[in-house]
Amino acid sequence: MRLNRRQVALRSYAEAVRLDPEHLAADPTDAGILARMAVSEVKLGRPAEARRNAGAAAKLRAHDVEVRYRVAVVRALNGETEAALAELEEALGLGYSAAIARSGHDLASIRGKRQVPGAGLGVLI
């Protein structure tokens, strides 16, 4: 059986969600794992779990650029436009690459929604 790209991606997300709790057991305060789990969960259609893990990751590592970007992705994929924009502003302010943010398909739903003062971006992503 040949899988299409979406099926392959869904299997990868499911595998990540299956394995990440094992890694998290070693260090329950690993915000990076929580943020990665949240992204996988939202892509698997588990918005409540994604929202919970994204929130926990943001609380643990409020100044971690990768965590803040992943939280923005979770918010965007959950349809939480304003929250996603606020998280992305935080990530960009912490040094996340505007070029990468503009090129990522996970943030397509918020592309062009707001200007970021002082970020030199004009229209956000």
C-alpha positions, 0 to 999 in steps of 0.5 A: 500500500502506497501512502500519500504525503498526508498519511505519512505525515499523520503517521509521523505525528502519531508516532511523535505523540506516542514517543514524546511522553516517554521522553517527557517522563525523564524530564517533565519540565522539558518545554521543547518536548511539550511544544513538539507534542502540542504541534503533533496533537493539533495536526492529529485533530486533538485541539484540547490536548494541544492547547494544554501542552502548548500552554504548559510549554509557554509557562515553562520557557516563556523566553524560548524562541522555538517554544514560542514559535511552536505555540504560535503554530498550535494557536494558528492551526486551532483557529486562534488568530489573535493568540497566534499573532501575539505568540508569533510577535513574541517569537519574532521579538526573541529572535525567531527568523521572520523569513522562516515564519513567512515560508512556513505553511503552518502559519498560512491562516494568519499570514498578512493579518497584522503589522508588527511595529519595529520588527521591520517586517511591514505586514507580518509574515 
